[in-house]
């Protein structure tokens, strides 16, 4: 890999805009026609874990018997990690989710509210429009396609059920020290 490619990858990893764009596409796939919110930041992080790690998405799909959907993810996607994540107490996490959600709210792209003890996150009308524009870009085609698969297969799970599923399918995450980068 050239040094230029390393610098580009590092710039993307630090780009709030890239992460927000990916989350907009994921939230749009999760919201459906009724614009239902994602129930909890932890659930959003776990869905995003599957999106950011296509190789893990394939493994998760195969685990639940969705072999055709797993096979539809090209090998070139499986070998990428779109952004690193870190092992925290409740599973894969990136400490910047609250920041990204706050930035999306400040830009009028999302809204969040508390229901009980859960932070609910959903797109605004403007957020849907921007997410739809990203979905039409060739650079986001794979993210859009995988977001729809993730929502269909894993979206109905609660945050706790999704955490338990991830720990079952990826037991190596459980053994990682907190704060360590996840390399799967």
Residue pairs with C-beta under 8 A, 6 or more apart in sequence:
12 18
12 83
13 83
13 84
16 96
16 99
16 100
16 103
18 83
19 83
19 94
19 96
19 100
20 100
20 103
20 104
20 109
21 134
21 140
22 48
22 51
22 52
22 82
22 83
22 140
22 143
23 44
23 48
23 100
23 101
23 104
24 104
24 109
24 110
24 123
24 127
24 130
24 131
24 134
25 131
25 134
25 135
25 140
25 143
25 144
25 147
26 44
26 47
26 48
26 51
26 143
26 147
26 150
26 151
27 38
27 44
27 110
27 121
27 122
27 123
27 127
27 131
28 123
28 127
28 128
28 131
28 132
28 135
28 147
29 144
29 147
29 148
29 150
29 151
29 155
30 36
30 38
30 47
30 147
30 151
30 155
31 37
31 38
31 122
31 123
31 128
35 122
35 123
35 128
36 122
37 113
37 120
37 121
37 122
38 44
38 47
38 120
38 121
38 122
39 115
39 118
39 120
39 158
39 159
40 118
40 119
40 120
40 159
41 97
41 98
41 101
41 119
41 121
42 90
42 91
42 93
42 159
42 163
43 158
43 159
43 162
44 97
44 121
45 91
45 92
45 93
45 94
45 97
46 91
46 92
46 159
46 162
46 163
46 166
47 150
47 151
47 154
47 155
47 162
48 94
48 97
49 56
49 85
49 91
49 92
49 166
50 56
50 57
50 60
50 146
50 150
50 154
51 57
51 82
51 143
51 146
51 147
51 150
52 81
52 82
52 83
52 85
53 81
53 82
53 85
53 182
53 184
54 73
54 77
54 78
54 80
54 82
54 142
54 146
55 78
55 79
55 81
55 184
56 169
56 170
56 184
57 70
57 73
57 146
57 149
57 150
58 70
58 73
58 78
59 169
59 170
60 153
60 154
60 165
60 166
60 169
61 67
61 69
61 70
61 73
61 149
61 153
62 70
63 168
63 169
64 153
66 153
69 149
69 153
72 149
73 146
73 149
77 142
77 146
82 143
83 94
84 94
84 181
84 182
85 92
85 93
85 94
85 181
85 182
86 92
86 93
86 94
86 95
86 179
86 180
86 181
86 182
87 93
87 173
87 176
87 177
87 178
87 179
87 180
87 181
87 182
88 95
88 178
88 179
89 178
90 163
91 163
91 166
91 167
91 173
92 166
92 173
92 182
101 110
101 112
101 121
104 110
104 127
105 111
105 112
108 124
108 126
108 127
109 123
109 124
109 126
109 127
109 130
110 121
110 122
110 123
110 124
110 127
111 121
111 122
111 123
111 124
112 119
112 120
112 121
112 122
113 119
113 120
114 120
123 131
134 140
134 143
134 144
135 141
135 144
154 162
154 165
157 165
166 173
167 173
167 174
170 184
172 184
173 182
173 184
176 182
